[in-house]
Amino acid sequence: MLSKRIKGRLFVGFTAFCAFIGVAAVAWILGTIIWGGASHITWQFLSAAPTEGMTEGGIFPAIFGTFMLVIIMSIVGVPVGTITAIYLSEYTNRQSKLAQVIRFAVNTLAGIPAIVFGLFGLGFFIQFTGGHLDRLFYSGELHWSQPNILWASLTLALLTLPVVIVSVEEAIKTVPRELREASLALGATRWETIWNVVLPGSFSGILTGAILAVSRGAGEVAPILFTGAAYFLPHLPTQFSDQFMELGYHVFIMTTQSTDVEKTIGIQYATTLVLLALTFTLNFSAIALRARLRKRTAA
Amino acid sequence: MTDSNKTLKLTVRDLNLHYGIKHALQDVSIDIREHRVTAFIGPSGCGKSTFLRTLNRMNDLIDGVKIKGSVKLDGQDIYANGVDTVELRKRVGMIFQKSNPFPKSIYENVAYGPRIHGLKDKATLDALVEKSLRQAAIWDEVKDELHKSALALSGGQQQRLCIARALAVDPEVLLMDEPASALDPLATSKIEELVYELKDRYTIVIVTHNMQQAARVSDDTAFFYMGKLIEFDATERIFTSPKERQTEDYITGRFG
């Protein structure tokens, strides 16, 4: 039999080991990606298009596509999420049935697997919405009923909506009740109070929500798989109905669909590194913003 | 009541307020005279602040509050159907216990109300901001830093700024909910002087837990206890010869 003391020590060691797994995984992932990709990152790589059947050249179209994707996504998702958060916290009673239903829906939305969003986008945006648009305005000619950057962005906006709602709502809660009362007591309407007092007070929360949504959205491949991402395009997207290349998707196709996977390994590492750098930067700025917001609230 | 022929600004009849299962105000009836200072006194939780908030319908914002009875401002029931709370709150301003300036500049704080109500002209606005700050006896202290954050001011200055902000929308009645309870004696006496000066132009209702303050600033005093208006009379009489035993016990410091 082991003594109590040794058992205790073993347990401490075991818990420390488990905790270390997470750290080791991050270190391993970052290490390999930087090791394999850093030497590939050149100005040329960042600014040029792929060449030689995508075994040479750069990834500029994928970077450009990713930016356009998240920009359109934010333009749609951030206002909708913000307005939902305003509705939930300013116009509904916490206990009301309606608020509970909305909250439940938002939580459920947050738990739906990304691939399901992809399939929903295909079914709802491309086939249903796009199909109807084409029948109505283009006499059935394929125009909107095929994958494009708009449908992909909208699908992604839906996926990131809960992130925006939650962080804006959290920020709205930090605006003191006294300030709302001050505004209302001066004869301001609820809307004027929201616009002049609540929203300026939650600005950093809205920004945090937007950044988190972008960083979440930029890393997802599944939702854009059927809704707009393209294997290779000779041109950059210039219209909503254009398809686009995207960083995560680029990694995916290079590892699974390339004509010469071996030859593209360096590009894969470097593309992953660019994607990680992008999402990390966004995440860290969101964390910094949130910390500032918390500090201000505590003061 | 002394010179009872003065115009009545607010008349409240049989006001009952329920908050959930709590009967927070019971059959309150009171007449508030124009251009007079009326003080509400009573121990914590007696309903004096809740009652104050029924006078500009601020309780409407709280879920679960039910109000019966009538509150008339210049003879018009403010709880009647179709009464615009925006218009009402323009006429009945409020100063809160904790000074609550917006995290904006001093100027922007005072200009907030007039802007909301549609005043755009810069010169008119400037003049109104100055006039309001002067009325609130804070102009000389802040005139050179109108564009500094209001949050940089001291507690007493913040409260006078809040008074200026309320005055800027040109109300007829000012409701003050323990406006000096968080302030030091010097800042408190400034607020009290201000109350005294403002009553020429406004009708003032002030909630206070400080009996000396009630005695110093008010013309009429109402004593609340457990949701009921126990006694209401000229301040002088309340403090020298109260009719009710509970009032006497309270003002002589036997409870509360």
Interface residues (C-beta under 8 A of the other chain):
Chain A: N93 P176 E178 L179 E181 A182 S183 L184 A185 L186 G187 A188 T189 E192 N196 V197 P200 G201
Chain B: N56 M58 L61 D63 V86 E87 L88 R89 K90 G93 M94 F96 K98 N100 P101 F102 P103 Y112 G113 I116 H117 C162 R165 A166 V169
